[in-house]
Amino acid sequence: MSNELFINSTQNGNRIALLQEKRLVEYHLEGSGDKFNVGDIYLGIVTKVVPGLNAAFVDIGYEKDAFLHYHDLGPNIRTLNSYVKNVQGKQQQTHKLGGFKIESEIDKGGKIDKVLTKGQQILVQVVKEPISTKGPRLSCEISIAGRYLVLVPFTDSISVSKKISQREERQRLQRLITSIKPDNFSVIIRTVAEQKEVAELDRDLKNLVKKWEDGFNKLKTAKPKDVIISEMDRTASILRDMLNESFDNIYIDDKTFYEETKTYIKSIAPEKEKIVKLHAGKEKLFEQTGIERQLKALFGRTVSLPGGGYLIIEHTEAMHVVDVNSGNKSNQESDQEKTAININLESAKEVARQLRLRDLGGIIVIDFIDMKDQENRNVLYNRMKAEMEGDRAKYTILPLSKFGIMQITRQRVRPQLTISTSEVCPSCNGTGKITASVLVTDEIESKLEHLLTKQNEKDLTIEMHPFVYAHYTKGVFSKRFNWFLKYKTWIKLEKNTALGIIDYRFRNKFDEIDFGNKKKEDDEDDVAEILSIKE
């Protein structure tokens, strides 16, 4: 499977698109003014302790105080507080923790007012960015992530990713890390460390220890709300976490950022430096690669499926709801159950992509098409689990309920990504909105293929706006001529200035009308009107 990363630099930051087999699967916006990123470590100050919630509110500089629950303090919070006090009091002279006294762990079922007090300075790490009306979510279980390893202070253990399954490899990695690990630090070995040499792991560990040392130097003179250790920007973190053997190309359209990226990749994976390429074409990067078109098609309320079905995605304050619909072009199987399983399996693939693409989190409820066969329901459940395997967020999938509902919880650490796909209507000068006009030609060609190949219609005529008419007829080898070569029949096109730019109508030789992209309710009203005129 090919993986390609495209980075478009704009005045407002970077747009990052990950394509797998030319299909957009992840999209990120990295604003130039982004703050409070996941992984950032701050010196906060406790503004309020709430025993009823068993939580505290901490000021780290955001407009709303951040939230810190007792369970997120971590067992070694006393050691962390002692470390902060000693560093700021100049009693701790080195970043090394070899001789540092480890305090007793707190009780798992304890109360937060026994640990924290109002006005206390505390070292905290952002685990969720501000979402909606809520401030950041914090943890005191400090960790610093690298490419292959994660460094955790004030404990002394080695953990290996469960995804590294071979026993010999797990033992090899544990032996290597044991020989280079600093005292009173735990190390978590990430999945990408599998089969890596000790030199690469040692270099990664030294980088993490250097980050800790830099944080120690900042903490000595830090004031409340200061950043102590900053997580790298979104682009670098994606490169760090996703760069692997299956990564083929990274395209960047800004020369300065291209040089910075090459330098960064050379430091973490020198063998991958050659895959970074500068886009210097006249056409914009996202336009040339078709990413803009995919964004328009994939971020709307309605998402089409290749087989003719479609998804409707709605967001409420409590959850995200996905409705699976078969559409009028997907009922081609001999029985309803077969149609349902085919559409549902296709939907599972698209739903998994949409969760990653929009970074949807919290509770997701999917209303699949009802299926009576329990074996089919099990097949759908297993397919959804398989499609979600590539998702880097933590998630839980429940089997289908008796009503055909599937529930998924997915880790939410950032606000969901929304992109407006509606456009100001040129026909009404901005008083209304239409779906993305760039997709109208896709709709026409999809419907034409269906009418000719599935319904065997003859002598078709398409009414369309003059602008769209020009698109299909210009040139000797026009798009209409290509239709003739493909379908062996001539398609008549008619200009109709009464139609909007995204409206079109199909007519067959009996002058029966298909009202194109209008809503079904509109079709019924129009047909009723035509019948009344004929009468």
WORA-V208805 format. One record per pair of residues at least 12 apart in sequence whose ideal C-beta (glycine too) atoms are under 6 Angstrom apart, sorted by the first residue. I is the first residue (numbers start at 1). J is the second residue. D is the distance in Angstrom with one decimal. If there is no record, write none. Layout:
BEGIN
I | J | D
I | J | D
END
This chain:
BEGIN
1 | 20 | 5.7
1 | 21 | 6.0
2 | 21 | 5.8
2 | 248 | 5.0
3 | 20 | 5.7
3 | 246 | 5.3
3 | 247 | 4.9
3 | 248 | 6.0
4 | 19 | 4.8
4 | 248 | 5.6
4 | 249 | 4.8
5 | 18 | 5.6
5 | 250 | 4.6
6 | 251 | 5.0
7 | 252 | 4.7
8 | 253 | 5.7
8 | 285 | 5.2
8 | 286 | 5.3
9 | 254 | 3.6
9 | 257 | 5.3
13 | 30 | 4.7
13 | 31 | 4.4
13 | 32 | 4.4
14 | 30 | 4.4
14 | 235 | 5.5
16 | 28 | 4.3
16 | 235 | 5.9
17 | 291 | 5.1
24 | 294 | 4.4
25 | 353 | 5.5
25 | 356 | 5.6
26 | 356 | 5.3
27 | 357 | 5.7
28 | 234 | 5.5
30 | 234 | 4.0
30 | 235 | 5.9
36 | 62 | 5.8
36 | 126 | 5.6
36 | 129 | 5.8
36 | 136 | 5.1
37 | 231 | 5.0
38 | 126 | 5.6
38 | 129 | 6.0
38 | 413 | 4.9
39 | 231 | 3.1
40 | 126 | 4.8
40 | 230 | 5.5
40 | 231 | 5.1
41 | 125 | 4.9
41 | 228 | 4.7
41 | 229 | 4.1
42 | 60 | 4.2
42 | 124 | 5.6
42 | 227 | 5.9
43 | 222 | 4.7
43 | 224 | 5.8
43 | 226 | 5.2
43 | 228 | 5.7
44 | 58 | 4.0
44 | 60 | 4.5
44 | 122 | 5.4
44 | 124 | 4.7
45 | 59 | 5.2
45 | 121 | 5.5
45 | 224 | 4.0
46 | 58 | 5.7
46 | 116 | 5.3
46 | 118 | 5.6
46 | 120 | 4.7
47 | 59 | 5.0
47 | 65 | 5.3
49 | 113 | 5.2
49 | 116 | 5.7
49 | 118 | 5.8
51 | 113 | 5.1
54 | 70 | 4.5
54 | 112 | 5.3
55 | 69 | 4.5
56 | 68 | 4.9
56 | 112 | 5.7
56 | 116 | 5.2
58 | 124 | 5.9
58 | 138 | 5.9
60 | 225 | 5.6
61 | 225 | 4.0
62 | 135 | 5.2
62 | 136 | 5.9
64 | 135 | 3.6
65 | 135 | 5.6
66 | 135 | 4.8
66 | 136 | 4.2
66 | 138 | 4.8
67 | 137 | 5.4
68 | 138 | 4.4
70 | 112 | 4.4
72 | 139 | 4.3
73 | 140 | 4.8
74 | 140 | 5.0
74 | 141 | 3.6
75 | 105 | 3.8
76 | 154 | 4.4
77 | 106 | 5.8
77 | 115 | 5.9
77 | 140 | 5.2
78 | 103 | 3.8
79 | 102 | 5.3
79 | 103 | 4.5
79 | 154 | 4.6
80 | 123 | 5.8
80 | 140 | 5.8
82 | 103 | 5.9
84 | 123 | 5.2
87 | 219 | 4.9
87 | 220 | 5.8
95 | 212 | 5.8
95 | 213 | 4.2
95 | 216 | 3.8
97 | 184 | 3.7
98 | 183 | 3.9
121 | 224 | 5.9
124 | 138 | 4.3
124 | 140 | 5.9
125 | 139 | 5.3
125 | 142 | 5.4
127 | 139 | 4.7
128 | 413 | 4.9
129 | 414 | 4.7
131 | 415 | 4.9
144 | 208 | 5.1
144 | 211 | 5.3
146 | 204 | 4.5
146 | 207 | 6.0
146 | 208 | 4.8
147 | 204 | 5.4
147 | 240 | 5.1
147 | 268 | 5.0
148 | 190 | 5.6
148 | 192 | 5.9
148 | 193 | 3.9
148 | 196 | 6.0
148 | 201 | 5.6
148 | 204 | 4.6
149 | 187 | 5.4
149 | 204 | 5.3
149 | 205 | 5.6
150 | 188 | 4.0
151 | 185 | 5.8
151 | 208 | 4.1
152 | 186 | 4.1
153 | 185 | 5.6
155 | 186 | 4.2
156 | 184 | 5.7
157 | 186 | 4.6
158 | 174 | 5.4
158 | 177 | 5.2
158 | 187 | 5.4
159 | 188 | 4.8
160 | 173 | 5.8
160 | 189 | 4.6
161 | 190 | 5.6
161 | 191 | 4.4
163 | 191 | 4.4
164 | 194 | 5.1
173 | 189 | 5.1
176 | 198 | 4.9
180 | 202 | 5.3
180 | 205 | 6.0
211 | 229 | 5.9
215 | 228 | 4.7
215 | 229 | 4.0
236 | 264 | 6.0
243 | 269 | 5.6
249 | 275 | 5.3
250 | 275 | 5.7
250 | 276 | 4.8
251 | 277 | 5.4
251 | 279 | 5.1
253 | 279 | 4.3
253 | 285 | 4.4
258 | 278 | 4.6
261 | 276 | 5.6
262 | 276 | 4.9
293 | 438 | 6.0
296 | 421 | 5.2
296 | 436 | 3.9
296 | 438 | 5.6
297 | 439 | 5.9
299 | 419 | 4.1
299 | 421 | 5.2
300 | 421 | 4.3
305 | 346 | 5.2
305 | 350 | 5.9
307 | 330 | 5.1
307 | 346 | 5.2
308 | 327 | 4.5
308 | 329 | 3.2
308 | 330 | 3.8
309 | 325 | 5.9
309 | 326 | 5.0
309 | 327 | 4.7
309 | 330 | 4.8
309 | 343 | 4.5
310 | 325 | 5.3
310 | 327 | 5.5
319 | 363 | 4.0
319 | 365 | 5.7
320 | 360 | 5.1
320 | 364 | 4.7
321 | 365 | 5.1
322 | 351 | 5.8
322 | 366 | 4.5
323 | 367 | 4.9
324 | 347 | 4.5
324 | 368 | 5.0
324 | 369 | 5.6
326 | 343 | 5.0
329 | 450 | 5.3
330 | 343 | 5.5
337 | 373 | 5.9
340 | 369 | 4.2
340 | 371 | 4.9
341 | 376 | 4.6
343 | 369 | 5.7
344 | 368 | 4.8
344 | 369 | 5.6
344 | 380 | 5.1
345 | 383 | 5.4
348 | 383 | 4.8
348 | 384 | 4.6
348 | 387 | 5.5
349 | 387 | 5.2
351 | 366 | 6.0
352 | 387 | 3.7
352 | 388 | 5.1
355 | 410 | 6.0
356 | 391 | 5.6
358 | 416 | 5.7
358 | 417 | 5.2
359 | 416 | 5.6
359 | 417 | 5.0
360 | 416 | 5.5
361 | 410 | 5.0
361 | 411 | 6.0
361 | 412 | 2.3
362 | 412 | 5.2
363 | 409 | 5.8
364 | 408 | 4.4
365 | 407 | 5.8
366 | 406 | 4.5
367 | 405 | 5.9
368 | 404 | 5.1
370 | 404 | 4.5
377 | 400 | 4.8
381 | 399 | 4.9
384 | 397 | 5.8
385 | 397 | 5.7
393 | 410 | 5.5
393 | 411 | 4.3
394 | 411 | 4.1
395 | 410 | 4.4
396 | 409 | 4.8
421 | 436 | 5.0
423 | 437 | 6.0
427 | 500 | 4.9
434 | 502 | 5.5
437 | 501 | 5.9
437 | 502 | 5.3
440 | 502 | 4.5
443 | 517 | 5.6
444 | 504 | 5.8
452 | 487 | 5.2
457 | 508 | 5.0
458 | 509 | 5.6
459 | 509 | 3.6
460 | 491 | 5.5
460 | 508 | 6.0
461 | 492 | 4.2
461 | 507 | 4.5
462 | 493 | 5.5
462 | 504 | 6.0
462 | 506 | 5.6
463 | 494 | 4.9
463 | 496 | 4.3
463 | 505 | 4.3
464 | 504 | 4.5
465 | 499 | 5.1
465 | 501 | 4.7
466 | 495 | 4.6
467 | 501 | 5.9
469 | 493 | 5.7
469 | 495 | 4.8
472 | 493 | 6.0
504 | 516 | 4.1
END
